[in-house]
Amino acid sequence: MITVQEADHIISAQQWRHGMTVVPLLQAYGRVLAETIVADRDIPPYHRVAMDGIAIRWCDYDNGCRSFYISGTVGAGATTTAPPAENTCLEIMTGAALPPGTDTVIPYEQVIINNGIAEIKQNSVTKGQNIHTKGRDKKSGDLLIPSGTKIGPSEISVAAAVGKTQLLVVQHPRIAIFSSGNELVDVGATPLPYQIRRSNSYAIHTCLQEIGIHAEMGHLPDDLAMIKEMLQKAIEDFDVIVLSGGISMGKYDFIPQALAEISVKCLFHKVKQRPGKPIWFGTFGQNGVVFALPGNPVSTFLCLIRYTMPWLETAMKLPPKQVRFALLDGDWAFEPALQYFLPVRVKQDKMGTIWASPLKTNGSGDFASLLEGDGFLELPAEQSTFKKGDAFRIWLYR
């Protein structure tokens, strides 16, 4: 067996060489941009009026005029080419282009309008006020979004504003998820007394959905020949394979043998940790990787968020997540010389400190305990006793 730190090093050394693909703008959310987005024109592209009110010539106000004849109205999206005459104004709406000849906007709240005359009741008026000048935010050709940015709502908005109907993004790996074991039946089936429904693969699929990946799902029976056939097809069609179960010491745990016989290279099998000790990791072809996770639900889930998801996020060029720590909210003891991932519920105090309270569970098969918790506190293998207030890395899933 190897240590958790050694497993980390081996997994992170397998860098997936991604490609690029073009997607429609509305399908780009959550992807990583593989091009730069620049301004196709000045932002704003014209002198944009920032408040509803009247547009005047500052020189008229400066010369003492306070009552202006309203010569017209300009809405957003409309144009006017005729500058107002002396001591006249135009009613103007937010978002409209500032009419030629005017240079100052007085909001409605600061004027009184009667019989087509706008009287300014505000004593201090500044030349150029309430105008968002052309190019003030960005100039044509300026960089707006650099390559490598994770695309969120604001990036979608900016891309739409510069006319990008589609975007070049980092290509996602093609992923297949396989559950294994004759005891597993489909979710919609009625299990016999000695059977259970498949659930691990659904948890894996959902975690992948959270980072924008749609994966294919399949099931492997406890039959070596069929496992080899199905996995051979998978390594031809997919970049990443995530397996659940079939990798421990049982007589029907054929997956390590099947992977070896189809030339998938094992980089490690078993890690000094609990839960999830039997985890298997290997590579195939020029770029492919296999994560074979233990079948017990809590073990599957822990290994997924501890190893598989961080690797995938790096492979997809997603921004690295902040390493989080939490304080243990109670003494704890764990004797075996294994890295222990303690199921915990978390709370945050008024200072922003995260406290992790240990959960009592019935072992790695107790998948219902995941509903009670928020994450796993990673306790180092070289310790056996852990005190309240000690800080450890936490792997949150909620």
C-alpha positions in Angstrom: 0.0 0.0 0.0 1.0 3.6 -0.6 0.2 6.7 1.5 -2.4 9.3 0.6 0.3 11.7 -0.3 1.9 9.2 -2.6 -1.4 8.6 -4.3 -1.9 12.3 -4.7 1.5 12.6 -6.4 0.9 9.7 -8.8 -2.6 10.9 -9.8 -1.6 14.6 -10.3 1.3 13.5 -12.5 -1.1 12.1 -15.1 -1.9 15.3 -17.0 -4.8 15.0 -19.5 -3.9 16.7 -22.8 -7.2 18.4 -23.6 -8.4 19.8 -26.8 -10.8 22.6 -27.7 -14.3 22.7 -29.0 -16.8 25.3 -30.0 -20.2 25.5 -28.2 -23.2 27.8 -28.5 -23.1 30.7 -26.1 -26.0 29.4 -24.0 -24.2 26.0 -23.6 -20.9 27.6 -22.4 -21.9 28.2 -18.8 -19.4 26.4 -16.5 -16.9 25.7 -19.2 -13.4 27.1 -19.4 -12.8 29.7 -22.1 -10.1 28.7 -24.7 -10.0 32.1 -26.5 -9.8 35.7 -25.5 -12.8 38.0 -25.7 -12.1 41.6 -26.7 -14.3 44.6 -27.1 -15.6 44.9 -30.6 -16.3 48.6 -30.0 -16.0 51.2 -27.3 -17.9 50.5 -24.1 -20.2 52.3 -23.8 -20.4 52.8 -27.6 -21.9 56.3 -27.2 -22.3 59.0 -24.6 -25.0 57.1 -22.6 -27.5 59.0 -20.4 -27.4 57.6 -16.9 -30.7 59.0 -15.5 -34.2 60.0 -16.7 -34.5 63.8 -16.9 -33.6 66.7 -19.2 -30.6 67.2 -21.4 -29.3 70.8 -21.5 -26.4 72.9 -22.7 -24.2 73.7 -19.8 -23.4 77.1 -21.2 -27.1 78.1 -20.8 -27.2 77.1 -17.2 -23.8 78.8 -16.6 -25.3 82.0 -18.1 -28.1 82.0 -15.5 -30.9 80.2 -17.3 -33.0 78.0 -14.9 -36.2 77.6 -17.0 -35.9 75.6 -20.2 -38.4 75.2 -22.9 -38.8 71.4 -23.7 -38.3 71.0 -27.5 -38.7 67.2 -27.7 -38.2 63.8 -26.1 -35.5 61.2 -26.7 -35.9 57.6 -25.6 -33.3 54.8 -25.5 -32.6 53.5 -28.9 -33.7 56.8 -30.6 -31.5 59.4 -32.3 -31.7 63.1 -32.7 -29.5 65.2 -34.9 -30.9 68.7 -34.2 -29.1 70.4 -31.2 -31.4 72.3 -28.9 -31.7 76.0 -29.4 -30.5 78.4 -26.7 -32.3 78.0 -23.3 -34.2 74.9 -24.5 -33.8 71.3 -23.4 -34.8 67.7 -24.4 -36.5 65.2 -22.2 -34.2 62.2 -22.1 -34.5 58.6 -20.9 -31.9 56.4 -19.2 -29.8 54.5 -21.8 -30.4 57.0 -24.6 -27.6 58.5 -26.6 -26.8 62.1 -25.5 -28.2 64.4 -28.2 -25.6 66.6 -30.1 -25.1 70.0 -28.6 -26.2 68.9 -25.1 -23.6 68.1 -22.4 -25.4 67.9 -19.1 -28.4 65.8 -17.7 -30.6 67.0 -14.9 -32.7 64.2 -13.3 -36.5 64.6 -13.1 -36.2 64.7 -9.3 -34.4 68.0 -9.6 -36.8 69.8 -12.0 -40.4 71.0 -12.0 -42.2 70.7 -15.3 -45.3 72.8 -16.1 -46.8 73.7 -19.5 -43.8 72.5 -21.4 -41.3 74.4 -19.3 -38.7 72.6 -17.1 -37.5 74.6 -14.2 -34.4 73.5 -12.4 -34.8 73.5 -8.6 -31.3 72.1 -7.8 -28.8 74.8 -6.9 -25.6 72.9 -7.9 -25.3 71.4 -11.3 -22.0 70.1 -12.7 -21.1 70.1 -16.3 -21.2 66.6 -17.8 -23.2 65.1 -14.9 -25.2 61.9 -15.3 -23.5 61.0 -18.5 -21.6 57.7 -19.0 -19.1 58.9 -21.6 -18.2 56.8 -24.7 -15.4 54.4 -24.1 -15.1 55.2 -20.4 -15.2 51.5 -19.4 -13.3 49.9 -22.3 -11.9 50.9 -25.7 -12.4 48.9 -28.9 -9.9 46.1 -28.9 -9.4 46.0 -25.1 -9.2 42.6 -23.4 -12.4 41.8 -21.6 -12.1 38.1 -20.7 -8.8 36.2 -20.8 -8.4 32.7 -22.0 -8.6 30.2 -19.1 -11.5 31.9 -17.4 -14.4 29.8 -16.0 -17.5 31.0 -17.7 -20.2 32.3 -15.4 -23.2 34.6 -15.8 -21.2 37.8 -16.1 -18.9 36.2 -18.7 -22.0 35.1 -20.7 -23.4 38.6 -20.5 -20.2 40.3 -21.7 -19.7 37.7 -24.5 -23.3 38.4 -25.7 -22.7 42.1 -25.5 -19.8 41.8 -28.0 -21.7 39.6 -30.4 -20.3 36.2 -29.5 -22.9 33.6 -30.5 -20.5 30.8 -29.8 -17.4 30.3 -27.8 -14.2 28.3 -28.0 -13.9 26.3 -24.8 -11.7 23.6 -23.3 -12.9 20.2 -24.4 -14.3 17.9 -21.7 -13.0 14.4 -21.3 -15.4 11.6 -22.4 -16.2 9.7 -19.3 -17.8 6.3 -18.6 -19.1 5.2 -15.2 -19.5 1.6 -14.4 -21.0 0.0 -11.3 -20.2 -3.7 -10.8 -21.6 -6.7 -9.0 -24.4 -9.2 -9.5 -26.1 -8.0 -6.3 -27.0 -4.7 -8.0 -30.2 -4.1 -9.9 -31.5 -1.0 -11.7 -33.1 1.8 -9.8 -36.5 1.1 -11.2 -36.4 -2.6 -10.4 -37.8 -4.3 -7.3 -34.8 -6.0 -5.7 -34.9 -9.5 -4.3 -34.1 -10.0 -0.6 -30.4 -10.5 -1.5 -30.2 -7.6 -4.0 -29.8 -3.8 -3.7 -30.4 -1.0 -6.2 -27.5 0.7 -8.0 -26.8 4.1 -6.3 -23.0 4.7 -6.4 -23.0 5.4 -10.2 -25.7 8.0 -9.7 -23.7 9.8 -7.0 -20.7 9.8 -9.3 -22.8 11.0 -12.3 -24.2 13.8 -10.2 -20.8 15.0 -9.0 -19.7 15.1 -12.6 -22.7 17.1 -13.5 -21.7 19.7 -10.9 -18.6 20.5 -13.1 -20.5 20.4 -16.3 -19.7 16.9 -17.5 -22.3 14.4 -18.8 -21.1 10.9 -18.4 -22.3 7.6 -19.9 -23.3 4.9 -17.4 -23.1 1.1 -17.5 -22.9 -2.0 -15.3 -20.5 -4.8 -15.1 -21.6 -8.3 -14.1 -19.4 -10.6 -12.0 -18.0 -12.3 -15.1 -14.4 -11.9 -16.1 -14.9 -12.3 -19.9 -17.8 -9.9 -20.0 -15.9 -7.4 -17.9 -12.9 -7.5 -20.2 -15.1 -7.1 -23.3 -17.0 -4.2 -21.9 -13.9 -2.4 -20.5 -12.0 -3.0 -23.8 -14.8 -1.2 -25.6 -14.8 1.6 -23.0 -11.1 2.3 -23.3 -11.5 2.6 -27.1 -14.4 5.1 -26.7 -13.7 7.2 -23.6 -10.9 9.2 -22.0 -11.7 8.5 -18.4 -13.3 5.5 -16.8 -14.7 5.6 -13.2 -15.5 2.2 -11.7 -17.3 1.4 -8.5 -16.7 -2.0 -6.8 -15.0 -5.2 -7.8 -11.5 -4.2 -6.8 -11.0 -5.8 -3.3 -10.0 -9.3 -2.3 -13.2 -11.2 -3.0 -13.3 -14.2 -5.4 -15.5 -12.2 -7.8 -13.5 -9.0 -7.7 -12.3 -9.4 -11.3 -11.7 -5.8 -12.3 -8.0 -5.5 -11.5 -7.3 -8.7 -13.4 -9.5 -7.6 -16.3 -7.8 -4.2 -16.5 -4.4 -5.8 -16.6 -5.4 -8.2 -19.3 -6.6 -5.4 -21.6 -3.3 -3.5 -21.0 -4.5 -0.9 -18.6 -1.4 0.0 -16.5 -1.8 -0.1 -12.8 -0.1 2.8 -11.0 -1.3 1.9 -7.6 -3.7 -0.4 -5.8 -4.6 0.2 -2.2 -3.9 3.3 -0.1 -3.2 3.6 3.6 -6.6 5.2 4.4 -10.0 4.5 5.9 -12.5 4.4 4.3 -11.5 3.6 0.7 -8.3 1.5 1.1 -8.8 -0.7 -2.0 -8.8 2.2 -4.5 -7.1 1.4 -7.8 -5.7 3.9 -10.3 -4.2 3.3 -13.7 -3.7 4.6 -17.3 -4.3 3.4 -20.8 -3.2 4.6 -24.3 -1.7 8.1 -24.6 -4.1 10.0 -22.5 -6.6 7.8 -20.7 -7.0 7.2 -16.9 -9.0 4.7 -14.8 -10.3 5.4 -11.3 -11.5 2.1 -9.8 -13.2 3.1 -6.5 -14.2 0.8 -3.7 -17.8 -0.4 -3.8 -19.0 0.5 -0.3 -21.0 3.8 -0.8 -19.1 6.0 1.7 -15.8 4.7 0.4 -16.9 5.4 -3.2 -18.0 8.9 -2.3 -14.9 9.8 -0.3 -12.5 8.6 -3.0 -14.5 10.4 -5.6 -14.3 13.8 -3.9 -10.7 13.2 -2.6 -9.1 12.0 -5.8 -11.2 11.8 -8.9 -12.9 15.2 -8.8 -9.7 17.3 -8.1 -8.0 15.5 -11.0 -10.9 16.2 -13.3 -11.1 19.8 -12.3 -7.4 20.2 -13.1 -7.8 18.3 -16.4 -10.6 20.6 -17.4 -8.5 23.7 -16.5 -11.0 24.8 -13.9 -9.7 27.3 -11.3 -8.3 25.5 -8.3 -10.5 25.3 -5.3 -9.4 26.9 -2.1 -7.9 24.4 0.4 -10.2 24.5 3.4 -9.5 23.7 7.0 -11.8 23.1 10.0 -11.4 22.9 13.7 -12.3 19.6 15.3 -15.3 20.2 17.6 -14.5 17.5 20.1 -11.8 15.0 21.0 -11.3 12.0 18.8 -9.2 8.8 18.7 -8.3 6.5 15.9 -5.7 3.8 16.5 -4.8 2.2 13.1 -1.8 3.8 11.3 -4.1 4.9 8.4 -5.1 8.3 7.2 -8.6 8.6 8.5 -11.3 10.6 6.8 -13.7 11.4 9.6 -17.4 12.1 8.5 -18.4 15.4 10.0 -21.1 18.0 10.2 -19.9 21.6 10.0 -20.9 24.9 11.4 -19.4 28.4 11.2 -19.1 30.7 14.1 -19.5 34.5 14.0 -15.8 34.9 13.4 -16.1 32.7 10.2 -14.2 29.8 11.7 -15.4 26.3 10.5 -16.0 23.8 13.2 -16.4 20.1 12.4 -18.4 17.8 14.6 -17.7 14.0 14.2 -20.6 11.9 13.1 -21.4 8.4 14.4 -21.8 6.1 11.5 -22.1 2.4 10.9 -19.1 2.1 8.6 -18.4 2.6 4.9 -21.6 0.9 3.9 -23.8 3.4 5.8 -24.7 5.6 2.8 -27.6 7.2 4.7 -25.0 8.8 6.9 -24.0 11.0 4.0 -27.3 12.8 4.4 -26.3 13.9 7.9 -22.9 15.1 7.1 -21.2 17.9 5.2 -17.7 16.5 4.5 -14.7 14.5 5.7 -12.0 15.7 8.0 -8.6 14.3 6.9 -6.8 13.1 10.0 -3.1 12.3 9.5 -1.9 8.7 9.8 1.0 9.5 12.2 -1.5 10.5 15.0 -3.9 8.4 17.0 -5.5 11.1 19.2 -7.0 14.3 18.1 -8.0 17.2 20.3 -10.8 19.7 20.2 -9.6 22.8 18.4 -7.0 21.0 16.3 -7.2 22.1 12.6 -7.3 19.6 9.8 -8.0 19.8 6.1 -11.7 19.3 5.2 -13.2 17.9 2.1 -16.7 19.3 1.8 -19.4 17.8 -0.3 -22.3 20.0 0.9 
